[in-house]
Amino acid sequence: MKELKDVPEARDITHILKVTGRYYLEGVEEQLSRHSVLCSPVLLLQKHRKEDINWQNSEYYGIRKDALDLLAHRVLQSNQLMEQSLFTLSTLLGYTFLGPGFKNSQPRGGDGKVINPL
């Protein structure tokens, strides 16, 4: 993360997009462009969120580059799953949903469930 902040080529990057390798987000570039024009949210999240159990799905998410350290620290130090830490951080820093969802036919790795739209 430190190197990412120090690399001249990454100087103008505002957000990092994490996508689990098994998924393809068709049209994500257009969605990202729309969000960067309208606002600069700390987190861009997928719509699958469970408020009752403090859970934010993390098949994909975008995070402002300057908040990446905070998320990594929360995951590593809190002994929580990524989805729990992502939920907590989103309630503290704010978020918006990315897309209305993306077409998907790939099952998840753990339980084999297909989330469509993703």
QUIRA-V824369 format. One record per run of one state. SS is the DSSP state (A for helix, B for strand, O for the rest). FROM is the first residue (numbers start at 1). TO is the last residue. If there is no record, write none. Layout:
SS|FROM|TO / SS|FROM|TO
This chain:
O|1|1 / A|2|6 / O|7|7 / A|8|10 / O|11|14 / B|15|19 / O|20|27 / A|28|38 / O|39|42 / B|43|45 / O|46|48 / B|49|50 / A|51|53 / O|54|54 / B|55|56 / O|57|59 / B|60|64 / A|65|78 / O|79|81 / A|82|93 / O|94|94 / B|95|97 / O|98|106 / B|107|107 / O|108|113 / B|114|114 / O|115|118
